[in-house]
Amino acid sequence: MKIRDGIVLKNICGTWLLIAAGETSEHCKYVREVNDTFAWYWKEIEQGRTKEEIVADTLERFDVSEELVRSDIEEYIRSLYAMNYLIKEETK
């Protein structure tokens, strides 16, 4: 997973927002509100974690079922690709 250049996560007045800065807004929605859980996942993606690492980190930190975590993460990642916040990494 690769975050499109120019996308930032900001907490403004208690609300988490994904913001497409500058020319990046031509490729995706300028602002998207996300909840605390999705902000946590985004921060994990920013750190370069794989989907499996995000699942493991989330299960370690929070008292939730693995089934729910996997479902949430897969749905979230699909939506980020669909909205162009994430882009496919180029393979060499």
C-alpha positions in Angstrom: 0.0 0.0 0.0 1.3 3.4 -0.9 -0.3 6.7 0.3 -0.7 9.2 -2.6 1.7 12.1 -2.2 -0.1 15.1 -0.7 -2.6 13.3 1.5 -2.4 14.1 5.2 -4.3 13.1 8.3 -5.2 16.0 10.6 -7.3 16.2 13.8 -9.2 19.5 13.7 -11.4 20.3 16.7 -11.7 16.6 17.6 -12.5 15.5 14.1 -10.1 13.4 12.0 -9.8 14.5 8.4 -7.9 13.1 5.4 -7.0 16.1 3.4 -5.7 16.1 -0.2 -3.3 19.1 -0.4 -2.6 21.1 -3.6 -2.7 19.2 -6.9 -3.5 16.0 -5.2 -7.1 17.2 -4.8 -7.5 16.7 -8.6 -7.1 13.0 -8.1 -9.3 12.4 -5.0 -11.9 14.0 -2.7 -10.4 17.1 -1.1 -11.5 16.2 2.4 -12.8 13.0 4.0 -13.8 12.7 7.6 -12.8 9.4 9.3 -13.5 8.0 12.7 -10.9 7.2 15.4 -10.5 3.6 14.3 -9.8 4.6 10.7 -7.4 7.3 11.8 -5.5 4.5 13.7 -5.4 2.4 10.6 -4.2 5.4 8.5 -1.3 6.0 11.0 -0.4 2.3 10.6 -0.4 2.6 6.8 1.8 5.8 7.1 4.3 3.7 9.1 4.6 1.3 6.2 2.7 -1.6 7.9 1.3 -4.4 5.8 -2.3 -5.4 6.2 -1.3 -8.4 8.4 0.9 -6.2 10.6 -2.0 -3.8 11.0 -4.3 -6.7 12.1 -1.7 -7.9 14.6 -1.0 -4.4 16.0 -4.7 -3.7 16.3 -5.4 -7.0 18.1 -2.6 -6.4 20.4 -3.7 -2.9 21.4 -7.5 -3.3 21.4 -10.0 -5.8 22.8 -11.7 -6.7 19.5 -12.3 -9.9 17.5 -9.9 -10.8 14.7 -12.8 -11.3 12.3 -14.1 -7.7 13.0 -10.6 -6.2 12.6 -9.9 -8.0 9.3 -13.3 -7.0 7.9 -12.9 -3.4 8.9 -9.3 -3.1 7.6 -10.2 -4.8 4.3 -13.2 -2.5 3.8 -11.2 0.6 4.7 -8.3 -0.3 2.4 -10.7 -1.0 -0.5 -12.4 2.4 0.1 -9.0 4.2 0.2 -8.0 2.7 -3.2 -11.5 3.5 -4.7 -11.2 7.1 -3.6 -7.6 7.3 -4.8 -6.1 8.1 -1.4 -3.9 4.9 -1.8 -2.2 4.0 -5.1 -0.7 0.8 -6.3 3.0 0.6 -5.7 5.1 0.2 -8.8 6.9 -3.0 -9.1 10.3 -3.1 -10.7 
